[in-house]
Amino acid sequence: MMNSVAAPGGPPATPGILLAGGLARRMGGGDKPMRMIAGRSILERAIARLHPQCDCLVLNANGDPARFAPFGLPVIADSIADSAGPLAGILAGLDWAAANRPDAAFVLTAPGDCPFLPRDLMARLQKAHTEQNAQVAVAASGGQTHHVIGLWPVTLRENLRHALAVEGIRKVESWTTRYKTVTVTWPVEPLDPFFNANTTDDLAEAERLAILDGG
């Protein structure tokens, strides 16, 4: 996979963080992003969508990172214990960027169980962030805000660490209300680009959507 490069005079190259630690409890357990849709894992599809939009791509997951070795991407664990949820994954991504991409001002996060992520996710979030002079930009579709899918400034990482470790905040939206946040909406036709599979019935629907999406 090739890293994308920021165009001269365009937005800076930004790392992408795929939050890949979701457990498929309603599917019998295991790593939900590893479930298959039309011959490809959900995570493989998410990587294929997000990687071309990012300077580099990192997986956030706890447990043995070796299970993700076939994808050839760095795997980072949460630094906040006790199943702190997606905010802990966002913090892990911000910490990784600060240590490994010191020139990066932002990271983009998305769940690893969204197989049809929009190909213009980064571009539209960056554009709205700049135009609205916002601190955070998040995605929405079908009347629902997807708080985990967002563009986050690296400078907020210590604020987030305090919110998690000291204040015990766990919901992403509880934290983002502290900052000027712009919400960018995508259409849901011909399919919702933020569809995620939570049940076996959702997997069957994902198979149908994969055909609409070109396989």
FENURRA-V658782 format. One line per field, one symbol per residue. phi: phi as a letter, one per 30 degrees, with the letter a starting at -180 (. if undefined). psi: psi as a letter, one per 30 degrees, with the letter a starting at -180 (. if undefined). burial: + if it has 9 or more other C-alpha atoms within 8 Angstrom, else -. A space follows every 50 residues. Layout:
# FENURRA-V658782
phi: ???
psi: ???
burial: ???
This chain:
# FENURRA-V658782
phi: .cddbddeicdddbdcbcdccdcdddcjjjdedddcbhibdededddddd edccdabbccaciddddceedicdbbcdccdihdiddddddedddddddc bddddbbccaddccdbeddcedddddddeddchdcbbbcbahibdcddca cbddddddddeddddcdidbdeddddddbdbcccccdccdaddcebccbd dddddddddddddjj
psi: kkklkkkkfaklkkkkjkjggkkieggglajefflkjhfkleeeeeeeee efflelkkkjklajfffgeffglkkklkfkahifafeeeeeeeeeeeeef iffkfllkklkfgjfhkkfgeeeeeeeeeeeghlekklllkhgkkiffjl kkkffgeeeeeeeeeefgkfkeffefffljkkkkkklgkfljfgkkjfle eeeeeeeeeeeegg.
burial: --++-+------++++++++++-+----+-+++---+---+++++++-++ ++++++++++++--+--+----+-++++-+---+-+++++++++++++-- +--++++++++++++++---++-+++-++----++++++++---++++++ ++++--+--+++++-----+++-+++---+++++-+-+--+++++-++++ -++--++-++-+---
